Amino acid sequence: MASPDEQYKQLCKKYNIEVQECVKDILKQVDILDFSNQTLSVGTCAVLGKIMQSSAVFTKGSFEDCLLEEDGIKSILFGLCGNTSIKTVSLKGNNIQGTATNALAKMLQHNVTIARLSLEWNNLGLCQESFAVFCESLGGSSTLEYLDLRSNQLGADAAASLARALMRNSSLLSLDIRWNCIGGAGGKALLESLRYNKTLTQLNLIGNNIPNDTLNSIDQKLNENSKSVAMTKEFTSRTEVLKQQLEQQERYSMHQIERLEQLVSKTDVALNKTIKESAFYTGQLEEELRSKKLEIESLQAKIELLNSALRLHQERASSLENQNGSLQEELQKSQEEAHAQSNKDREIGDLEFRCSSQKKHIIDLKETICSLQSEVKGARIECDELVAIETAKHKETLRNLDQQHNSELQRMRNDHQQVEAELRDRISNLDARRNEAEGEVSGLRVQISTDRTTAQAQLGAVRQQLKAEHASVMRGMEERLHAMEESRNDAEERLRVQIASNTSLTAANAKLNSQIHSLTNQLAELQAAIDGKALEVKAAESRVREEVKEQFEELKQEREQTAQLNSTVIKLQRTISEKQLEYDSNIRKLEDKLRLAKQEAKQREEELLKIREDEERRVGMLHSAFVSYFNTSPSSPTKTNQMK
């Protein structure tokens, strides 16, 4: 989003408004819009209103002593209707009255952020109807806390409107209406409003010709309001503190419970881990035992194979022995036959040779049988030794695993007992703390119940006020929408008027261009016709230029004079206002002096009356003395006749 000074340039370029460098420099500032004592045109005010409506950078706006025109004030107030960041506004010395006061009322209806509003040195009280509308909006405001209405020519009717607004308002804390003409009736109306308003704590009424008894009663009401506001603030602060303490206690207890749950979960995880590790170790040992059993079974199978081979060799040896026995029997038979038959000597030699060869073969078989038996015995011995070694190793591993398992179980039991003891201690501590907290909570509940009973009436009133404020806010939103629609319609009408004026201006410009073209043609023709009179034309041109220069200088002087007159008018207006204040103060002083003079005159008249009465008494006494004297003297008749 573009910065405010760039938006100002773009909008001025869009609407053909002259850019003011002072405005551009002020828009570069942060947080504060200070246009005090600046001369702002209506177009500049319209652009500033659009910027304030869309910008959320500034928090304070000051337009003091700018003497803005009515349309300019309306544009600025329309911009404040949609603003959501400015909290302090000062419109001092801008002659706000009439329709501008109505625009101010609309701004109060639609704006929900302004907390301080200064309207000093304006004329809000000149139009009673507009000021009544303003007071209606003031009564429905829920954010305004400070309002300055000094020197606004407010009378008794305006004070009555303000009193009606104060009866409905529940957010205003300070109201300054010094140097107005409220009088005794207005003071009584404000006093009556303070019976219903319980939030206003400051009301400045100096210079309003209000009797002292009314001022004293107003001060009493304001003191009561300040005390009630302080009590409500203290009650809310105490309830918030108690709420925070309860929340902290609950968070602490929940944190302790979570820590205990985490410890229990950690111990469960550790137990499960150790159980899984022991199960894994036992599985590994079982697998090793299975492998050893398989090896032993394979060795037993080898032994059985060797035994079967030995049996086969023994059977072969036995078969060979049987053959040898049969051969011996045949040899004996053959020997017997040889003895019986001498002719068969050759066969006998062959049989002997065969017998000797068979004997050698039998001897070889016996040797192989012996070697096989020795090998089988060695293999048996080796298998027995291996089985013994493996069984010993297996027993040792089982013993070690049992010892490790027992140690792990013992350690886990010890850890579990320690954790249980710690958890029991913590649970006992938590129970004690919980009992303490419950005692504190019970005490706090008693205090809260007592405070609640005292505050129920206030809460009911606050709820009613909130309902009224909600209804007023809804009405304000509806009125704001209506006002925005009206402003949009006004803007559309202005745009239509501007478009129509632009079209008329373009048509007039086209006509002027055609006229200028025709005039240029005529000038060309005249120039061709009056070439002989060039010197006269030059002289005339020089004279005309001199006259134009003189007129231009006169216009410059007049412009400077008008600027000086405007500045003098402004100064005179300020001096008039100051003189008016001085005049008012002088009038008050003169009235006081007249009052004093009248009192002195009354005192002197009373003294003169006393002196006259004393003289009359003295004259009467002297007369009576003379009469008594003449009556007592001897020549009293003649003297009395002469005296007569």
C-alpha positions as CSV (number, residue, x, y, z in Angstrom):
1,M,0.0,0.0,0.0
2,A,1.3,3.5,-0.9
3,S,2.4,6.0,1.8
4,P,0.0,8.9,2.7
5,D,2.1,11.5,0.8
6,E,2.1,9.3,-2.3
7,Q,-1.7,8.8,-2.0
8,Y,-2.0,12.6,-1.7
9,K,0.0,13.1,-4.9
10,Q,-2.0,10.5,-6.8
11,L,-5.4,11.9,-5.6
12,C,-4.4,15.5,-6.4
13,K,-3.3,14.4,-9.9
14,K,-6.5,12.4,-10.3
15,Y,-8.9,15.2,-9.4
16,N,-6.7,18.1,-10.8
17,I,-6.1,19.7,-7.3
18,E,-3.1,21.8,-6.6
19,V,-0.5,20.0,-4.4
20,Q,0.4,21.9,-1.2
21,E,3.9,21.3,-0.1
22,C,3.1,21.9,3.6
23,V,0.4,19.2,3.5
24,K,2.8,16.8,1.7
25,D,5.5,17.4,4.4
26,I,3.0,16.9,7.3
27,L,1.8,13.6,5.7
28,K,5.3,12.3,5.9
29,Q,5.2,12.4,9.7
30,V,4.5,9.4,11.8
31,D,1.4,9.0,14.1
32,I,0.4,12.7,14.1
33,L,-1.4,14.8,11.6
34,D,-0.8,18.4,12.7
35,F,-2.4,20.9,10.3
36,S,-2.6,23.7,13.0
37,N,-2.7,27.3,11.6
38,Q,-2.6,26.0,8.0
39,T,-4.8,27.3,5.1
40,L,-6.4,24.2,3.5
41,S,-8.6,24.4,0.4
42,V,-11.8,22.5,0.0
43,G,-10.1,20.1,-2.5
44,T,-7.2,19.5,-0.2
45,C,-9.7,18.7,2.6
46,A,-11.5,16.2,0.4
47,V,-8.3,14.5,-0.5
48,L,-7.3,14.4,3.2
49,G,-10.7,12.9,4.1
50,K,-10.1,10.1,1.5
51,I,-6.6,9.4,2.9
52,M,-7.9,9.3,6.5
53,Q,-10.7,7.0,5.5
54,S,-8.2,4.4,4.1
55,S,-5.1,4.9,6.2
56,A,-4.4,3.4,9.6
57,V,-1.0,5.0,10.3
58,F,-2.0,8.1,12.3
59,T,-3.4,8.2,15.9
60,K,-3.9,12.0,16.3
61,G,-5.4,14.6,14.0
62,S,-5.1,18.4,14.7
63,F,-6.9,21.0,12.6
64,E,-6.6,23.9,15.1
65,D,-7.2,27.5,13.9
66,C,-7.4,26.5,10.3
67,L,-10.7,28.5,9.6
68,L,-11.9,25.7,7.3
69,E,-14.8,26.1,5.0
70,E,-18.0,24.2,5.6
71,D,-17.4,21.7,2.7
72,G,-13.8,21.2,3.9
73,I,-15.0,20.4,7.4
74,K,-17.6,18.0,6.0
75,S,-15.0,16.2,3.9
76,I,-12.6,15.8,6.9
77,L,-15.5,14.5,9.2
78,F,-16.6,12.1,6.4
79,G,-13.0,10.7,6.3
80,L,-13.1,10.3,10.1
81,C,-16.3,8.2,9.8
82,G,-14.4,5.3,8.3
83,N,-11.1,5.8,10.2
84,T,-10.1,3.1,12.7
85,S,-6.8,4.4,14.1
86,I,-7.1,8.1,15.1
87,K,-8.0,8.4,18.8
88,T,-7.5,12.2,19.4
89,V,-9.1,14.9,17.2
90,S,-8.8,18.7,17.7
91,L,-11.0,21.1,15.6
92,K,-10.4,24.2,17.6
93,G,-11.2,27.6,16.0
94,N,-12.9,26.5,12.8
95,N,-16.3,28.2,13.1
96,I,-18.3,24.9,13.1
97,Q,-22.0,25.5,13.0
98,G,-25.2,24.4,11.2
99,T,-24.8,21.6,8.8
100,A,-21.2,21.1,9.8
101,T,-22.5,20.3,13.3
102,N,-24.8,17.6,11.7
103,A,-21.7,16.2,9.9
104,L,-20.0,16.1,13.3
105,A,-22.9,14.2,14.7
106,K,-22.7,11.6,11.9
107,M,-19.0,11.2,12.6
108,L,-19.7,10.5,16.3
109,Q,-22.3,7.9,15.2
110,H,-20.0,6.0,12.8
111,N,-16.6,6.3,14.4
112,V,-15.7,3.8,17.1
113,T,-12.1,4.8,18.0
114,I,-12.0,8.5,18.9
115,A,-11.6,9.0,22.6
116,R,-10.7,12.7,22.9
117,L,-12.5,15.4,20.9
118,S,-11.7,19.2,21.2
119,L,-14.2,21.7,19.7
120,E,-13.0,24.8,21.5
121,W,-13.7,28.3,19.9
122,N,-16.6,27.2,17.6
123,N,-20.2,28.2,17.2
124,L,-22.1,25.0,17.9
125,G,-24.7,26.7,20.0
126,L,-25.9,29.1,17.3
127,C,-28.2,26.5,15.7
128,Q,-30.1,24.6,18.4
129,E,-31.5,21.9,16.2
130,S,-28.0,20.9,14.9
131,F,-26.6,20.9,18.4
132,A,-29.5,18.7,19.5
133,V,-28.6,16.2,16.8
134,F,-25.0,16.3,17.9
135,C,-26.1,15.6,21.5
136,E,-28.2,12.7,20.3
137,S,-25.0,11.2,18.7
138,L,-23.1,12.0,21.9
139,G,-25.6,10.1,24.0
140,G,-25.1,7.0,21.8
141,S,-21.3,7.1,21.8
142,S,-19.5,4.3,23.6
143,T,-15.8,5.3,23.0
144,L,-15.6,9.1,23.6
145,E,-14.0,9.9,27.0
146,Y,-13.0,13.6,26.8
147,L,-15.0,16.4,25.2
148,D,-14.0,20.1,25.0
149,L,-16.9,22.6,24.3
150,R,-15.3,25.8,25.6
151,S,-16.5,29.1,24.1
152,N,-19.2,27.7,21.8
153,Q,-22.1,30.1,22.7
154,L,-24.1,27.4,24.4
155,G,-27.2,28.5,26.2
156,A,-29.8,26.9,28.5
157,D,-31.4,24.9,25.7
158,A,-28.0,23.5,24.7
159,A,-27.4,22.6,28.3
160,A,-30.7,20.7,28.4
161,S,-29.7,18.8,25.2
162,L,-26.3,18.0,26.8
163,A,-28.1,16.8,30.0
164,R,-30.3,14.4,27.9
165,A,-27.2,13.1,26.2
166,L,-25.4,12.6,29.6
167,M,-28.4,10.6,30.9
168,R,-27.8,8.1,28.0
169,N,-24.0,8.2,27.8
170,S,-21.9,5.7,29.8
171,S,-18.3,6.3,28.5
172,L,-17.7,10.1,28.9
173,L,-15.3,10.8,31.8
174,S,-14.5,14.5,31.3
175,L,-16.6,17.4,29.9
176,D,-15.3,21.0,29.6
177,I,-18.0,23.7,28.9
178,R,-16.3,26.8,30.2
179,W,-17.0,30.3,29.0
180,N,-20.5,29.7,27.7
181,C,-23.9,31.1,28.7
182,I,-25.6,28.2,30.4
183,G,-27.0,30.0,33.4
184,G,-28.9,28.6,36.4
185,A,-31.4,26.6,34.4
186,G,-28.7,24.8,32.4
187,G,-26.8,24.1,35.6
188,K,-29.9,22.5,37.1
189,A,-30.5,20.4,34.0
190,L,-26.9,19.2,34.2
191,L,-27.3,18.4,37.9
192,E,-30.4,16.4,37.1
193,S,-28.5,14.4,34.5
194,L,-25.9,13.5,37.0
195,R,-28.5,11.6,39.0
196,Y,-28.6,9.1,36.1
197,N,-25.0,9.3,34.8
198,K,-22.5,7.5,37.0
199,T,-19.4,7.6,34.9
200,L,-18.7,11.4,34.5
201,T,-16.0,12.4,36.9
202,Q,-14.9,15.9,35.6
203,L,-17.3,18.7,34.6
204,N,-15.8,22.2,34.3
205,L,-18.4,25.0,34.4
206,I,-16.4,28.2,35.0
207,G,-17.8,31.3,33.3
208,N,-21.4,30.2,32.9
209,N,-23.2,32.3,35.5
210,I,-24.3,29.2,37.5
211,P,-25.2,29.7,41.2
212,N,-22.7,28.4,43.8
213,D,-25.2,26.0,45.4
214,T,-25.8,24.3,42.0
215,L,-22.0,24.1,41.5
216,N,-21.5,22.6,44.9
217,S,-24.2,20.0,44.4
218,I,-22.6,19.2,40.9
219,D,-19.2,18.8,42.6
220,Q,-20.8,16.4,45.2
221,K,-22.3,14.3,42.4
222,L,-19.0,14.2,40.5
223,N,-17.2,13.1,43.7
224,E,-19.7,10.4,44.2
225,N,-19.2,9.3,40.5
226,S,-15.4,9.3,41.0
227,K,-15.8,7.2,44.1
228,S,-18.1,4.7,42.4
229,V,-15.8,4.5,39.3
230,A,-12.8,3.9,41.6
231,M,-14.8,1.2,43.5
232,T,-15.8,-0.5,40.2
233,K,-12.2,-0.3,39.0
234,E,-10.9,-1.8,42.3
235,F,-13.6,-4.5,42.2
236,T,-12.7,-5.4,38.6
237,S,-8.9,-5.3,39.4
238,R,-9.5,-7.5,42.5
239,T,-11.6,-10.0,40.5
240,E,-9.0,-10.1,37.8
241,V,-6.2,-10.7,40.4
242,L,-8.2,-13.5,42.0
243,K,-8.9,-15.0,38.6
244,Q,-5.2,-14.8,37.7
245,Q,-4.3,-16.5,41.0
246,L,-6.8,-19.3,40.4
247,E,-5.6,-19.8,36.9
248,Q,-1.9,-19.8,38.1
249,Q,-2.8,-22.4,40.8
250,E,-4.6,-24.5,38.3
251,R,-1.8,-24.3,35.8
252,Y,0.7,-25.2,38.6
253,S,-1.3,-28.2,39.6
254,M,-1.8,-29.3,36.0
255,H,1.9,-28.9,35.4
256,Q,2.7,-31.1,38.5
257,I,0.2,-33.7,37.3
258,E,1.7,-33.6,33.8
259,R,5.2,-34.0,35.3
260,L,4.0,-37.0,37.4
261,E,2.4,-38.5,34.3
262,Q,5.6,-38.0,32.4
263,L,7.7,-39.7,35.1
264,V,5.3,-42.6,35.2
265,S,5.3,-42.9,31.4
266,K,9.2,-42.7,31.5
267,T,9.3,-45.5,34.1
268,D,6.9,-47.5,32.1
269,V,9.0,-47.0,29.0
270,A,12.1,-48.0,30.9
271,L,10.5,-51.1,32.3
272,N,9.1,-52.0,28.9
273,K,12.6,-51.4,27.4
274,T,14.3,-53.6,29.9
275,I,11.7,-56.3,29.5
276,K,12.1,-56.2,25.7
277,E,15.9,-56.3,26.1
278,S,15.7,-59.3,28.5
279,A,13.3,-61.0,26.1
280,F,15.7,-60.2,23.2
281,Y,18.7,-61.6,25.2
282,T,16.6,-64.8,26.1
283,G,15.7,-65.2,22.5
284,Q,19.3,-64.9,21.4
285,L,20.3,-67.5,24.1
286,E,17.5,-69.8,22.9
287,E,18.7,-69.4,19.4
288,E,22.2,-70.2,20.5
289,L,20.9,-73.2,22.4
290,R,19.0,-74.4,19.3
291,S,22.1,-74.0,17.2
292,K,24.2,-75.9,19.8
293,K,21.5,-78.6,19.9
294,L,21.6,-78.9,16.1
295,E,25.4,-79.2,16.2
296,I,25.1,-81.9,18.9
297,E,22.5,-83.7,16.8
298,S,24.7,-83.4,13.7
299,L,27.6,-84.9,15.8
300,Q,25.3,-87.7,17.0
301,A,24.3,-88.4,13.5
302,K,28.0,-88.6,12.5
303,I,28.6,-90.9,15.4
304,E,25.7,-93.1,14.3
305,L,27.1,-93.1,10.7
306,L,30.5,-94.2,12.1
307,N,28.8,-96.8,14.2
308,S,26.9,-98.1,11.1
309,A,30.2,-98.1,9.2
310,L,31.8,-100.1,12.0
311,R,28.9,-102.5,12.0
312,L,29.3,-102.9,8.2
313,H,33.1,-103.5,8.6
314,Q,32.4,-105.9,11.5
315,E,29.9,-107.7,9.3
316,R,32.4,-107.8,6.5
317,A,35.1,-109.0,8.9
318,S,32.7,-111.7,10.2
319,S,31.8,-112.7,6.7
320,L,35.5,-112.8,5.8
321,E,36.1,-114.9,9.0
322,N,33.3,-117.2,7.9
323,Q,34.8,-117.4,4.4
324,N,38.2,-118.1,6.1
325,G,36.6,-120.8,8.2
326,S,35.0,-122.3,5.1
327,L,38.2,-122.1,3.3
328,Q,40.0,-123.7,6.1
329,E,37.4,-126.4,6.1
330,E,37.8,-126.8,2.4
331,L,41.6,-126.8,2.9
332,Q,41.2,-129.6,5.4
333,K,39.0,-131.4,3.1
334,S,41.4,-130.7,0.3
335,Q,44.3,-131.9,2.4
336,E,42.3,-135.0,3.2
337,E,41.6,-135.4,-0.4
338,A,45.3,-134.7,-1.2
339,H,46.3,-137.4,1.2
340,A,43.7,-139.5,-0.5
341,Q,44.7,-138.5,-3.9
342,S,48.3,-137.8,-4.6
343,N,47.6,-137.0,-8.2
344,K,46.1,-133.7,-7.4
345,D,49.2,-131.9,-6.0
346,R,48.9,-128.9,-8.3
347,E,45.4,-128.1,-7.1
348,I,46.6,-128.3,-3.6
349,G,49.4,-125.7,-4.3
350,D,46.9,-123.4,-5.9
351,L,44.6,-123.8,-2.9
352,E,47.5,-123.0,-0.6
353,F,48.4,-120.0,-2.5
354,R,44.8,-118.9,-2.4
355,C,44.7,-119.6,1.3
356,S,47.8,-117.5,1.9
357,S,46.4,-114.6,-0.1
358,Q,43.1,-114.8,1.7
359,K,45.0,-114.9,5.0
360,K,46.9,-111.7,4.0
361,H,43.6,-110.1,3.0
362,I,42.1,-111.1,6.4
363,I,45.1,-109.6,8.2
364,D,44.7,-106.3,6.2
365,L,41.0,-106.3,7.0
366,K,41.8,-106.8,10.7
367,E,44.2,-103.9,10.6
368,T,41.7,-101.6,8.9
369,I,39.1,-102.7,11.5
370,C,41.5,-101.8,14.3
371,S,42.3,-98.4,12.7
372,L,38.6,-97.7,12.2
373,Q,37.9,-98.7,15.8
374,S,40.7,-96.4,17.0
375,E,39.3,-93.6,14.9
376,V,35.8,-94.2,16.2
377,K,37.1,-94.2,19.7
378,G,39.0,-90.9,19.0
379,A,35.9,-89.4,17.4
380,R,33.8,-90.5,20.4
381,I,36.3,-89.0,22.8
382,E,36.4,-85.7,20.7
383,C,32.6,-85.6,20.5
384,D,32.3,-86.2,24.3
385,E,34.9,-83.5,24.9
386,L,33.1,-81.0,22.6
387,V,29.7,-81.9,24.1
388,A,31.1,-81.3,27.6
389,I,32.7,-78.0,26.6
390,E,29.6,-76.8,24.9
391,T,27.4,-77.8,27.8
392,A,29.8,-76.0,30.2
393,K,29.7,-72.9,28.0
394,H,25.9,-73.1,27.7
395,K,25.6,-73.5,31.5
396,E,27.9,-70.5,32.0
397,T,26.0,-68.3,29.6
398,L,22.7,-69.4,31.2
399,R,24.2,-68.6,34.6
400,N,25.5,-65.2,33.4
401,L,22.1,-64.4,31.7
402,D,20.3,-65.4,34.9
403,Q,22.6,-63.2,37.0
404,Q,22.2,-60.2,34.5
405,H,18.4,-60.8,34.4
406,N,18.3,-60.9,38.2
407,S,20.5,-57.8,38.5
408,E,18.4,-55.9,36.0
409,L,15.2,-57.0,37.7
410,Q,16.6,-55.9,41.1
411,R,17.8,-52.6,39.7
412,M,14.4,-52.0,38.0
413,R,12.7,-52.9,41.2
414,N,14.9,-50.5,43.2
415,D,14.3,-47.8,40.6
416,H,10.6,-48.5,40.6
417,Q,10.5,-48.3,44.4
418,Q,12.5,-45.0,44.4
419,V,10.1,-43.6,41.7
420,E,7.2,-44.8,43.8
421,A,8.6,-43.2,46.9
422,E,9.3,-39.9,45.0
423,L,5.8,-40.0,43.5
424,R,4.3,-40.6,46.9
425,D,6.2,-37.7,48.4
426,R,5.2,-35.5,45.5
427,I,1.6,-36.6,45.7
428,S,1.6,-35.9,49.4
429,N,3.1,-32.5,48.8
430,L,0.6,-31.9,46.1
431,D,-2.2,-33.0,48.3
432,A,-1.0,-30.6,51.0
433,R,-0.7,-27.8,48.5
434,R,-4.1,-28.7,47.1
435,N,-5.6,-28.6,50.6
436,E,-3.9,-25.2,51.1
437,A,-5.2,-24.0,47.7
438,E,-8.6,-25.3,48.5
439,G,-8.6,-23.4,51.7
440,E,-7.4,-20.3,49.9
441,V,-10.0,-20.9,47.2
442,S,-12.8,-21.3,49.7
443,G,-11.7,-18.1,51.4
444,L,-11.6,-16.4,48.0
445,R,-14.9,-17.9,47.1
446,V,-16.4,-16.4,50.3
447,Q,-14.9,-13.0,49.4
448,I,-16.1,-13.3,45.8
449,S,-19.6,-14.3,47.0
450,T,-19.6,-11.2,49.3
451,D,-18.3,-9.0,46.5
452,R,-20.7,-10.7,44.0
453,T,-23.7,-9.9,46.2
454,T,-22.6,-6.2,46.4
455,A,-21.9,-6.1,42.6
456,Q,-25.0,-7.8,41.3
457,A,-27.0,-4.6,41.2
458,Q,-24.1,-2.9,39.4
459,L,-23.8,-5.8,37.0
460,G,-27.5,-5.6,36.2
461,A,-27.1,-1.9,35.5
462,V,-24.0,-2.6,33.4
463,R,-25.9,-5.3,31.5
464,Q,-28.8,-3.0,30.8
465,Q,-26.3,-0.3,29.7
466,L,-24.5,-2.9,27.5
467,K,-27.8,-3.9,25.9
468,A,-28.6,-0.3,25.3
469,E,-25.1,0.3,23.9
470,H,-25.5,-2.8,21.7
471,A,-28.8,-1.5,20.4
472,S,-27.3,2.0,19.9
473,V,-24.3,0.5,18.2
474,M,-26.6,-1.4,15.8
475,R,-28.6,1.7,15.2
476,G,-25.3,3.6,14.7
477,M,-24.1,0.9,12.2
478,E,-27.4,1.1,10.3
479,E,-27.2,4.9,10.3
480,R,-23.6,4.7,9.3
481,L,-24.5,2.5,6.4
482,H,-27.3,4.9,5.5
483,A,-24.8,7.8,5.8
484,M,-22.2,6.0,3.7
485,E,-24.9,5.3,1.0
486,E,-25.9,9.0,1.1
487,S,-22.2,10.0,0.9
488,R,-21.7,7.6,-2.0
489,N,-24.8,9.1,-3.7
490,D,-23.4,12.6,-3.0
491,A,-20.1,11.6,-4.4
492,E,-21.7,10.1,-7.5
493,E,-23.7,13.3,-8.0
494,R,-20.5,15.3,-7.6
495,L,-18.8,13.1,-10.1
496,R,-21.7,13.5,-12.5
497,V,-21.6,17.2,-12.1
498,Q,-17.8,17.2,-12.6
499,I,-18.2,15.0,-15.7
500,A,-20.9,17.3,-17.1
501,S,-18.7,20.3,-16.3
502,N,-15.7,18.5,-17.9
503,T,-17.8,17.8,-21.1
504,S,-19.0,21.4,-21.2
505,L,-15.5,22.6,-20.7
506,T,-14.2,20.3,-23.5
507,A,-17.0,21.5,-25.8
508,A,-16.2,25.1,-24.9
509,N,-12.5,24.3,-25.5
510,A,-13.3,22.9,-28.9
511,K,-15.3,26.0,-29.8
512,L,-12.5,28.2,-28.6
513,N,-10.0,26.2,-30.6
514,S,-12.2,26.6,-33.7
515,Q,-12.5,30.3,-33.0
516,I,-8.8,30.6,-32.5
517,H,-8.2,28.8,-35.8
518,S,-10.5,31.1,-37.6
519,L,-8.9,34.1,-35.9
520,T,-5.5,32.9,-36.8
521,N,-6.6,32.7,-40.5
522,Q,-8.1,36.2,-40.2
523,L,-4.9,37.4,-38.6
524,A,-2.8,35.8,-41.4
525,E,-5.0,37.6,-43.9
526,L,-4.8,40.9,-41.9
527,Q,-1.0,40.4,-41.6
528,A,-0.7,40.1,-45.3
529,A,-3.0,43.1,-45.8
530,I,-1.2,45.4,-43.2
531,D,2.4,44.7,-44.0
532,G,2.8,48.4,-44.7
533,K,1.7,49.3,-41.2
534,A,4.1,47.2,-39.3
535,L,5.7,50.1,-37.5
536,E,2.4,51.3,-36.2
537,V,1.4,47.8,-35.1
538,K,4.8,47.4,-33.3
539,A,4.3,50.7,-31.5
540,A,0.7,49.6,-30.6
541,E,2.0,46.3,-29.4
542,S,4.6,48.0,-27.3
543,R,2.0,50.3,-25.8
544,V,-0.4,47.3,-25.2
545,R,2.4,45.3,-23.6
546,E,3.2,48.2,-21.3
547,E,-0.5,48.6,-20.4
548,V,-0.8,44.8,-19.8
549,K,2.4,44.9,-17.7
550,E,0.9,47.8,-15.8
551,Q,-2.4,46.0,-15.4
552,F,-0.5,42.8,-14.4
553,E,1.4,44.8,-11.8
554,E,-1.7,46.4,-10.6
555,L,-3.4,42.9,-10.3
556,K,-0.3,41.6,-8.5
557,Q,-0.6,44.6,-6.1
558,E,-4.3,44.0,-5.7
559,R,-3.6,40.3,-5.1
560,E,-1.0,41.1,-2.5
561,Q,-3.4,43.6,-1.0
562,T,-6.1,41.0,-0.9
563,A,-3.7,38.5,0.7
564,Q,-2.8,41.2,3.2
565,L,-6.4,42.0,3.7
566,N,-7.2,38.3,4.3
567,S,-4.4,38.0,6.8
568,T,-5.5,41.2,8.4
569,V,-9.1,39.9,8.4
570,I,-7.9,36.7,10.1
571,K,-5.9,38.7,12.6
572,L,-8.8,41.0,13.1
573,Q,-11.1,38.1,13.7
574,R,-8.7,36.7,16.2
575,T,-8.2,40.1,17.8
576,I,-12.0,40.5,17.7
577,S,-12.4,37.1,19.5
578,E,-9.7,38.1,21.9
579,K,-11.3,41.5,22.4
580,Q,-14.6,39.9,22.8
581,L,-13.1,37.7,25.5
582,E,-11.5,40.8,27.0
583,Y,-14.8,42.6,26.6
584,D,-16.6,39.8,28.3
585,S,-14.1,39.7,31.1
586,N,-14.2,43.5,31.4
587,I,-18.0,43.4,31.4
588,R,-17.8,40.8,34.2
589,K,-15.3,43.0,36.0
590,L,-17.5,46.1,35.5
591,E,-20.6,44.1,36.6
592,D,-18.6,43.1,39.7
593,K,-17.6,46.7,40.2
594,L,-21.1,47.9,39.7
595,R,-22.3,45.3,42.2
596,L,-19.7,46.6,44.7
597,A,-20.6,50.2,43.9
598,K,-24.2,49.5,44.4
599,Q,-23.4,47.8,47.7
600,E,-21.3,50.8,48.7
601,A,-24.0,53.2,47.6
602,K,-26.5,51.2,49.7
603,Q,-24.1,51.3,52.7
604,R,-23.7,55.1,52.2
605,E,-27.4,55.7,51.9
606,E,-27.9,53.7,55.1
607,E,-25.1,55.8,56.7
608,L,-26.8,59.0,55.5
609,L,-30.1,57.8,56.8
610,K,-28.5,57.1,60.2
611,I,-26.7,60.6,60.1
612,R,-30.1,62.3,59.2
613,E,-31.8,60.4,62.0
614,D,-29.0,61.5,64.4
615,E,-29.3,65.1,63.2
616,E,-33.0,65.1,63.6
617,R,-32.6,63.7,67.1
618,R,-30.0,66.3,67.9
619,V,-32.3,69.1,66.4
620,G,-35.2,67.8,68.5
621,M,-33.0,67.7,71.6
622,L,-31.7,71.2,70.9
623,H,-35.2,72.4,70.3
624,S,-36.4,70.9,73.5
625,A,-33.4,72.3,75.3
626,F,-34.1,75.8,73.9
627,V,-37.7,75.6,74.8
628,S,-36.9,74.5,78.3
629,Y,-34.3,77.2,78.6
630,F,-36.6,79.9,77.5
631,N,-39.4,78.6,79.6
632,T,-37.2,78.7,82.7
633,S,-35.7,82.2,82.1
634,P,-37.5,85.4,83.7
635,S,-37.9,87.2,80.4
636,S,-39.2,84.2,78.7
637,P,-42.5,85.7,77.4
638,T,-40.9,88.5,75.5
639,K,-38.2,86.3,74.2
640,T,-40.6,83.7,73.2
641,N,-42.7,86.3,71.4
642,Q,-39.6,87.6,69.7
643,M,-38.6,84.1,68.8
644,K,-42.1,83.6,67.4
